Amino acid sequence: MSHLDDAAALFARMSVQEQQEALGALGLPKRLPKESQEPPKVTPFSALASTPSRRKRQPLTVKAVSSPEVS
C-alpha cells in the first residue's frame, strides 16, 4: 500500500467529527453529512447520461458480399 492508500484507509475509519477536524486542519472545507446535501440539479443531459439504455445490444452480423468482377 502506498502512503495515499494508508491515509485514505485511516480517513475512512475516522468518525465524521474526526474527518471534519482533519479536513479543517488541512484548510479544506468540511465535509457535509450526506443527508444534509441537496439533491443534485437534474438537467435534461444529466438525466440522459445517468439513465442506462434499455435497448439490448444486438449481435453484429457481417455478410460477405462478393464484389462484381472488373474486366
C-alpha positions, 0 to 999 in steps of 0.5 A: 500500500502506498502512503495515499492508500494508508491515509485514505484507509485511516480517513475512512475509519475516522468518525465524521467529527474526526474527518471534519477536524482533519479536513479543517486542519488541512484548510479544506472545507468540511465535509457535509453529512450526506443527508444534509446535501441537496439533491443534485440539479437534474438537467435534461443531459444529466438525466440522459447520461445517468439513465442506462439504455434499455435497448439490448445490444444486438449481435453484429452480423457481417455478410460477405458480399462478393464484389462484381468482377472488373474486366 
